[in-house]
Amino acid sequence: MRIPPRRQLLLAGVVVVAVVSTVFVAGASGRASGDRPDTWVGSWAMGETQAQAPPPAGKGLFDSTKGFNDQTVRMTIHTSVGGNAARIRLSNLYGSKALEVGHVTVAIPTKSGSGDAMPGSMHEVQFGGIATAVVPMGATLLSDPIPMTVAANSDLAVSLWLPTATGPATWHIIARSTTWIGKGDHAADISGASMSTKDTSWYYLTGVDVRNNTADGSVVVLGDSISDGFTATMDADHRWPDRLAARLDALPSKDHAPGVLDLGTAGSALGHDGAEFGLYELGPSAAGRLDSDVFAQTGARVVIVQLSINDIWIYHDGPDTLVGELRQVAAQIHEHGMKAYVCTISPWQGYRAWTAALDKTRIAENDWIRSQSDFDGFIDFDKLLADPETPTRLKPNWDSGDHIHPNDAGFQAMADYVSLDFLLS
């Protein structure tokens, strides 16, 4: 999906969500193994925003502001933990009317970047025992359990047939994953040939839970375009939360590794909504999406916050403002009985909006993060990603080229930097 230039300016500079570093307070690792009851845990989730980005006229791109009408949309998502059953969540949070859902399936794609499903892997999805459903305005719908084996660190294809005009879609603009759209009901098609329109966003699907007896809850990564994988290779699942989930998947089952839920949203800020610029697709502030993106996640017990760069370069907020907002986020997370970790802000000199004056705010905020006690610990991604020769810049070999987002190698380094003891505590 091509993004208009004005939106490129805002989307290209959004940094981040985080995960634990080598500089934080860690708990004991390796819980005792043994028989545990099956329970539901989050394996994948997305941050949902309001459709407000019509594509350029004449380009033939999908217009999320108009939504769907008698169309099937097939989306590929990447799991973290696996299980012996699955269930999905559909959201109509930003809909202008009730959303009619005519047919939903879950399958295993033949390969990354393919719209085809593996024969024999197609599963019908029901809601209260029936195949159709209506999602009221502003509501979320949870499916019945789907009797299928879900592998950890793997792709699933979720297909929705939307039989009537939906109006503006609830979506996630930067999926870094190909979505296929076609006229009519093709949800059960093994071949993707009838869904010939390609897009790079997710629609309505906001979560996939799995049922197992090993995973110890889930970790929510609350951030912006770095965790969202803005510069990650398409259809490769190289976002750093994906790579972290792969590390966890390699652990013995006795460690009870949690699910990893990437709630990074490109353009997200601590204290500002995209609506301030008329860019609703950037989503609400972090404080404004805690309920939907964090507290509503299945089994969530740890939250990693990597935000602030957009507040600095777009809105020119000062360190006192940002510190106050971070403290409020930490307080609300703790109020819900979860642990909260915060990340230092990574270097960005060379990006088009960088100035030494703005960077003083980043440096001051990082100093506070390294000394504060409001969070349970911090992750020093600034230290990891900084060029030793010029610490206000990203390391050249981890720079995607825009000087603010890491490349695939940088995302892998971030995932490798996370202390797994923290996640297993």
C-alpha positions, 0 to 999 in steps of 0.5 A, a space after each residue: 500500500 502506498 502512503 501519501 507523502 504527508 503521511 510518510 513524514 509522520 509514519 517514517 519517524 515513529 519510534 518504538 516499543 520495547 522489551 527488556 534489556 540487560 539493565 533492569 531488575 529481573 526475577 527468578 527464571 525457570 518455573 517448576 514444570 509439571 501438570 498444568 491446566 489448559 488455559 487461554 493466552 494471547 499469541 498475536 495481537 494488533 493495535 487498531 486505529 480509525 481509517 482516515 487515509 484515502 489512497 491517491 486517486 487513480 492508483 487502484 489501491 484499497 480505500 479503507 475509508 470506504 471499507 468492504 462490500 461483499 468482499 473477502 479479505 485474507 490476512 496473514 499473522 505470525 504467532 508467538 506461542 502455540 496451542 491445541 486450540 485457537 480463537 480469534 477476536 474481531 473489532 468494530 471499534 471505529 465502525 460507523 455501524 454494526 459490522 456483518 460477518 458472513 463467513 470466517 476461516 483460519 488456515 495455514 498458508 503454503 508459505 510466507 507471502 502466499 495467499 494460498 492455504 495448505 490443503 487440509 488445514 482449513 478450519 471454519 470459525 463460529 460465534 456462539 455456534 453459528 457461522 455468521 455474526 454481527 459486531 456492534 459499533 465500538 464492540 469486540 467479538 470473540 469466536 468459539 474455540 477452533 479445534 486446531 493445532 497452532 504451531 508456535 512461531 508460525 503463520 496463520 491465514 485468517 479470512 473474513 467474508 464481509 457480505 454487506 457494506 461495512 463503512 470505514 474499517 477498523 484497521 492497522 495500517 502498517 502490517 508488513 504482511 500481504 493481505 488479499 482481497 476479492 469479490 464474493 465469499 472466498 473464505 474457504 478457498 484453498 487457492 487465493 486466486 480469486 482474491 487478486 487485490 493486494 494490500 499491506 494492512 490488517 482489518 478487523 482482526 485484533 487478536 489470536 489466542 491459543 489454549 495450552 498448558 505451558 505458556 505463562 501469560 503474555 508480554 505486551 509490547 506497547 510502542 510505535 513504528 519500530 516495534 511495528 516493523 515499519 522498515 522490516 522486510 515484507 512477509 518475513 516476520 522480522 519485527 523485533 517482537 517476532 524475533 524475540 518470540 522465536 527465541 522464547 520458542 527455542 526454550 524448554 517447555 519447563 520454562 513456560 515462555 509467555 506469548 509476545 503481543 506486538 502492539 506497536 502502532 506507527 505514529 503512536 505517541 505518549 500523549 497525543 492522538 493522530 487526530 490532532 493532525 487529522 491523521 486518525 490512522 496513527 491512532 490514539 495516544 498511549 494513555 488512550 489505548 491502554 484499555 484496548 491494546 494492553 488491559 484487554 489482552 488475554 493473559 497479559 502480565 508484563 508490559 514493555 513501553 517504548 514510546 516518546 520519540 514522536 512526542 519529541 520530533 512531531 509535538 516538541 514536548 519537553 522532558 518534564 511532560 514526557 516524564 509525567 506521562 510515563 509515570 502515569 502509564 506505569 501507575 495504570 499498568 501497576 494498578 492492573 497488577 502487571 509489571 511495567 518496563 520502559 525503554 530508553 529512546 534510541 538515537 536518531 541523528 540524520 533523520 530529517 527532523 533531527 535537531 540538537 535542541 530536540 535531541 536534548 529532550 531525548 537525552 534528558 528523558 533517557 537520563 531519567 529512565 536510567 535512574 527512575 523507580 516508577 517502572 519495574 526496570 528499563 531496557 537500554 536500547 539507546 546504549 545498544 543501538 548507538 554508534 560508538 563514534 557518534 552516540 546520537 546516531 544509529 550504528 550504520 550496520 543497523 540503520 535502515 537508511 532513514 536514520 531512525 528505524 533499525 533494519 532487519 539486523 537491528 531488529 534481531 539485535 534488539 531481540 537478542 538484547 532482551 534478557 529472557 530471565 525478565 520474561 520468565 520471572 
